C-alpha cells in the first residue's frame, strides 16, 4: 500500500510514473545528461537514454539485491550488492557478467578512480587494479555503507556506528597505503 501511495505521489508531483515495478531501487548513476542506470532489489538494473523520462529493464541473470552502481565511461559499469555480488558491463548495460569478489559478505557501495582502480565496501573493503577482473580484500573490519574518492590518491568510506575511514596513497619509495580510522 505504501508503495502504491509513493507511486501516486510521484504521478501527482512529476506528471508521470517512469517505472512501476515491485522492486525497491537503491542507487542511480548517470554517465551523461541523458543516460543513467538504477539498481535495486532482485538484481534489477534499469537504464534510461532520455534523461529519466522512461526506463527499461536490463538483464542480470539471477543477481541478488544490488546496492550501488558506478560507471567509468559510457560503456563500462559495475554494480555491487548482496552476498559479495559484483556485476560488470562492457557494453552500456546490454549484458552484465558476474565478477569474482572473493567474499560472500554484502557490498553496499562501489567507486572507481579511473578505468582500472576501484573499490567496493560493505562488511569488507575490496580493491581492484585491473578493471574488476580481480578483487582483493583490503580490510575485513569495516561495516561500510559508502565509498568516495576526491582524487586518485584520497578516498573516504563511512559505515555503521559512526565509522569514518580515510585512505591516502603517498609516493615515497613506492605506493603506500595510510589508513586513518575515526569513529564519530
N, C-alpha and C positions, 0 to 999 in steps of 0.2 A: 504494500500500500504506500509506504513512504517513497519507494522507487517511482511509482506512478505519479505521486504528488510532485516529486522533483522534475519529472519529465513535463508535467503540465506547467510547472513554474517556468521551465526553460522555454516552452512554447509561448507563454504569455510575455516573457521578457524579451526573447530574441526573435519571435515570429516563426520559428521552425524548429523541429526536432531533427538533429542531424544523425542520431543513432538511437535505436530503441531496443537494443539487445539486453539480455538479462545480466550481463557481466558488469562488475564494478571496474572502473578504469583507475590506474594508479599513477601513470606518468605520461607525459607528452613531450615530443621534441620536434622542432621544425628545422629542416635543412635549408629552407629559403622562405620567402614570404608566402608561398603557395603550398609547398609540400611538407606535410607533417605526419607523424606517427603517434599513436597512443597504444598503450599496453595495459593489460589487466588480468582479471581472474580467468581461469580456464585456458590460459595461454593465448588469449585474444590479442591480436595485433590489428589495428585499424590504420588505414592510410587515407590521407586527403591530398588531392592535387589542385584544389581550388580554394585554398585558404580556409578550410573547415566548413564550407557550405555542405558538402557531402563527404561521407567516409565509407570506404569499402574494407571488408574483412580480408586479411591476408592469411595464408595457410601456414600453420606452425607445427603440424603433425604431432599432436598429443603433448604439447608442452604443458607444464604445470603453471600455476599462477605466476604472472610476471609483474615485477615491481618497478622497473626502471628501463628506459630506452635512451640510447645515445648514438648519434651518427658522426663519423669522422669526415665524411664527404657525402655527396648526393646519393651514392650507391651503397656505401659500406656502413652498416649499423650493427648494434649489439643490444640485446635485451637480456636482463637477468631476473631471477626470481627464486621460487620455492625449490628446496632440495638441491641447491647448487646449480640450478639451471642457467646456462648461458647459451643464447642463440645468436647466430651471426647471419647477416645477409650481405651479399656482394652485388646484388642486382636491384637495389632500390626497394627491397621488401617483397619482391615477387616470390622468392623462396627463402626460407630460414633453415639453417642447419644447426644441430646441437654441437657445442664445443665441450671438450672435457675440462671440467673445472677442478677436479681433484678433491671435491668436497660434496657432502650431502647437506651441508648447512645452508639455510635460506640466505639469499643475497637480496639486498634491498636497493642498491644504487650502483650505477656504472658511469665512469667518466674516462675519456681519453685525452691525453695532452697532445697527441699527434696520431698519425695513421698506425703507428706500431705500439706505442706505450699507453697502457690503460690500466685502470684499477676497478675492482668490484669490491663492495663492502657488504657486510651483513654480520653474521656471527664470526666472520674472519675477514681479513684483508687479502685480496688476491691481486697479483700484478702480472701483466703480460708485456713482453718487449718485442713480440713478433706478430702483432696484429691479431691476437686472440688465438693463435694456433696452440700455444702452451700457456697455462696459467699456473703461477707458483704462489703458495701461501706465504705471506709476509708476516702475518700475525694471526694468532688464534685466540686473542683475548678481547677483541672488540665485539660488542653487540651494536653494530653501526647501522645508521639509517640513511646517511647521505655522504657523498664524497664530492669534492670540487677542487680544482687546481686553478690558482690565479695565473700561473705560468708553468712552463715545463719543469720547474725546479721546486715549486712550493705548493703543497696540497693540504687540504683540511678534510677531516672526517668527524662527524658528530654521531653520537649514539645514546644508548639507554643510560638513564641515571645521570645525565649531565656530562657524559664523556665527550671530550673535545681533543682531537689529535691534530698535530701539525707535523708535516713531513717536509724537510728541506734537503735538497741534494746539493752538496758542496763539493766543488772540484779542488782537490789538493793534490794528492798523488794518484788520483783516480776518483771515481764516483763513490761517495759515502752517504749513507742514509743517517740522518739525525732525526729521531722521532721524539717529540715532546708531547707528553700527555697531561691534560688538565682535566680536572673534574670540577664542574661548576656547582 
